[in-house]
Amino acid sequence: MMANAVFIQPPGAARYKFNEQHPFNPLRLRLAIDLLQELDALKSEDIIEASPASETLLSLIHRSDYLEAVKQLSLDPPPEDWVQQAQRYGLQTEDTPYFPGMHEAASAIVGGSVLAADLVMSGKTLHAYHMGGGLHHAFPDRGSGFCVYNDAAIAIAHIRKKYDVRVLYIDTDVHHGDGVQWSFYDESEVCTYSIHETGKFLFPGTGFVQERGAEHGFGSNYNVPVDPYTEDDSWLESFTASIRKVAAAFKPDIIVSQHGCDAHAFDPLSHTHCSMRIYREMPAIIHSLAHEHAQGRWVAVGGGGYDIWRVVPRAWALVWLEMTDHPISSTLAASDANEPLPAGWLERYSSMSPEPLPTHWMDDTRDWPPIPRRAEIESSNRRISEIVVQDL
């Protein structure tokens, strides 16, 4: 019997940790999973463990010399001759420094996303969620932006090779999904869509409207760059107006979505000013698109998100609640509705959090300071989103 949704959890993914000071902290996974389990929304029978990806799978996207560099720099200590080459492979930067066990941890993450794709494409489940995935900045020849191996790109390449179907990739991280975009920039059967803060002000400095694809892939790449200090209404207007048209025009056989939650006002690594509202509504829109255009086939992965206490657990849990049609998801869909977070979860983590934890799923934004230039920002974003879909 087909399952409605499964939750993928590679055991080795928790070892993907650069250092104690690095903003990419795997504790955020534990917080989000515990939140779902405290709610009794994630049960042991929902969880499937994944094996690490093979080198054959990794090679679908990454070059052999890069794979060797990652493996050598994963040793403790790494060989000196490879340390001298680390910068060449993007693995000796402040963002993406090499660390012991890096290859094993990154391979585990890739394995999770590939398993999610296989379970959906084989008909064993309708939806699959790999919360630990979404490392969308890695390139064939180098690591970048906290990302060593590009699990989303590898999963998409695997889908294309094994199942030969059309894939729509939707990236809602505040940073442009550059590694996935460039991996399929000249392919017509993979459509990449990214909504993000404009690269004029934010890493990785790409993702502009004119990046439309090349050769056979021209017209299969869409970017919606929004202005700094964009708020919920404008973000959702831009997203809804564009992604519905893109999905209808492309007609995917499966949707792969990346759910970075760093466009939130609390996130320390961006300048947008959104609330938890966009993380309730975007998964719902993607869910509906999967059923409308892809016979329900939907793979979701995590991504960025660096306020690991107040934002990430709620945002990532909301993806699973939507995917499984949980009653709380339906309740929160009502205008101005809210629900308290589980008391047990709050009691467990309140003393550990450096900031007071939110008590409810949705943010109370009434006391948030008003954003200047709101009308100008909304007008600019509306103009950009109209340009993106003007030919559809």
Beta strands, then each sheet from edge to edge (+ up, - down):
strand 1: 3-8
strand 2: 47-48
strand 3: 125-130
strand 4: 167-171
strand 5: 190-197
strand 6: 221-226
strand 7: 254-258
strand 8: 298-301
sheet 1: 2+ 1+ 3+ 8+ 7+ 4+ 5+ 6+
end
